[in-house]
Amino acid sequence: MSDLPLAVSHLTKRFGSFCAVQDVSFELRGGEILGFLGPNGAGKSTSLRLALGIMQPDEGQSRIYGAAPSLKNLHRVGFLPEERGLYKRMTARNVIAYFARLKGMKNSDALTRADELLERFNLSDFRKTRISRLSKGMAQKVQILSTLAHEPDILILDEPFSGLDPVNQSDLELLIREQHARGASILFSTHVMEHAERLCDRLVMMASGRKMFDGSMQEAFSLLAHKVRLATLPERDLAAEMRETAFEVAPLQVEEDDAQRVWWEVTLPSGATSQDVLTTVIQKGILIEGFDPDERRLRDVFVSLVSEAEQKYGAMRHG
Ligand SMILES: Nc1ncnc2c1ncn2[C@@H]1O[C@H](COP(=O)(O)OP(=O)(O)OP(=O)(O)O)[C@@H](O)[C@H]1O
């Protein structure tokens, strides 16, 4: 039996002539946090439903610890679906305990666990409040707690951050880290790159129904040209003076700034570091008046892959 918590291969799903998911393969490895990224309509939720056997693929297969999804192995999974919904007339405490019991916990243990989780996430005052009386964000927190109350080995969270305020988003990040620390393998989907940047070991990026990237955060960043910004005194023409080097330099701002500096953007060849740029500039006797190291963000990788997918595959998705 495979040790891989989740492995999907060549999943394809069509709705009529529309291809929601096309030949998608990826895996969730033991003990990792995997970010599942993609714009609206990319096929993330459909892929997760296919992965868990909630929906059947037209092609391809899914394996949870080496076996097709079944009641037996789904006990090891906590799934937060995209569509939220809890029994509105039940109290927060009972709803968490109910889901934990469904996944095999004893009633008394399930209630104790519900109390612990509600306390831990500042919802103790609401333990006897019906779901219908909770705010949307609170109800979502309760739903997330219901997903993980039975301490599953695998957590699959579809857009867990959406609809939460910044404080609750931080609480959720903490919760995900705690679940990771106890050994859970976690996959969460999001459009909010910052969460993925802070939490994930690896990323899978979807766009236009296809997998566009699968790799580490570092590998994602290496897809982008690495740039730094440098300021010089206005009399220096850094672009001209660096022409014979491996660095490509372009003026960033024609006007002098308040400190009478001009800014330049330097594109680094692969493997070069910010330090290499500084060394080269200093060796040329150019005074550096300002330095702004590259802040490559996942958002940039995302935008670039999404536009590539739309150009390549956008039209092919329909029929
Ligand atoms: N049951 C369905 N019938 C028809 N089309 C569907 C169905 N489910 C999903 N789709 C379509 O498949 C595409 C992918 O949807 P999916 O919900 O998987 O995307 P997503 O990446 O999760 O998007 P979002 O981030 O907006 O939730 C969308 O264009 C959607 O309209």
The ligand as a Tripos MOL2 file, in Angstrom:
@<TRIPOS>MOLECULE
LIG
   31    33     1     0     0
SMALL
NO_CHARGES

@<TRIPOS>ATOM
      1 N1        -21.6640   20.6200  -11.8730 N.pl3     1 LIG1
      2 C1        -21.1900   21.4350  -12.8270 C.ar      1 LIG1
      3 N2        -21.8290   21.5860  -14.0030 N.ar      1 LIG1
      4 C2        -21.3400   22.4030  -14.9640 C.ar      1 LIG1
      5 N3        -20.2030   23.1070  -14.8560 N.ar      1 LIG1
      6 C3        -19.5100   22.9950  -13.7030 C.ar      1 LIG1
      7 C4        -19.9670   22.1540  -12.6310 C.ar      1 LIG1
      8 N4        -19.0640   22.2530  -11.6090 N.ar      1 LIG1
      9 C5        -18.1060   23.1110  -12.0260 C.ar      1 LIG1
     10 N5        -18.3770   23.5510  -13.2890 N.ar      1 LIG1
     11 C6        -17.5560   24.4750  -14.0700 C.3       1 LIG1
     12 O1        -16.2260   23.9980  -14.0910 O.3       1 LIG1
     13 C7        -15.3070   25.0650  -13.9490 C.3       1 LIG1
     14 C8        -14.4000   24.8080  -12.7780 C.3       1 LIG1
     15 O2        -15.1560   24.9900  -11.5920 O.3       1 LIG1
     16 P1        -14.5060   24.7990  -10.1530 P.3       1 LIG1
     17 O3        -15.5810   25.0930   -9.1510 O.co2     1 LIG1
     18 O4        -13.8320   23.4930  -10.0890 O.co2     1 LIG1
     19 O5        -13.4120   25.9530  -10.1700 O.3       1 LIG1
     20 P2        -12.5900   26.5720   -8.9660 P.3       1 LIG1
     21 O6        -11.1740   26.6270   -9.4240 O.co2     1 LIG1
     22 O7        -12.8610   25.8510   -7.7120 O.co2     1 LIG1
     23 O8        -13.1690   28.0460   -8.9170 O.3       1 LIG1
     24 P3        -13.4960   29.0330   -7.6670 P.3       1 LIG1
     25 O9        -12.1790   29.4840   -7.1710 O.co2     1 LIG1
     26 O10       -14.2620   30.1220   -8.3320 O.co2     1 LIG1
     27 O11       -14.2790   28.2550   -6.6790 O.co2     1 LIG1
     28 C9        -16.1290   26.3460  -13.8210 C.3       1 LIG1
     29 O12       -16.1870   26.9780  -15.0880 O.3       1 LIG1
     30 C10       -17.4850   25.8360  -13.4070 C.3       1 LIG1
     31 O13       -18.5120   26.6800  -13.9020 O.3       1 LIG1
@<TRIPOS>BOND
     1     1     2 1
     2     2     3 ar
     3     2     7 ar
     4     3     4 ar
     5     4     5 ar
     6     5     6 ar
     7     6     7 ar
     8     6    10 ar
     9     7     8 ar
    10     8     9 ar
    11     9    10 ar
    12    10    11 1
    13    11    12 1
    14    11    30 1
    15    12    13 1
    16    13    14 1
    17    13    28 1
    18    14    15 1
    19    15    16 1
    20    16    17 2
    21    16    18 1
    22    16    19 1
    23    19    20 1
    24    20    21 2
    25    20    22 1
    26    20    23 1
    27    23    24 1
    28    24    25 2
    29    24    26 1
    30    24    27 1
    31    28    29 1
    32    28    30 1
    33    30    31 1
@<TRIPOS>SUBSTRUCTURE
     1 LIG1         1 GROUP 0 **** ****
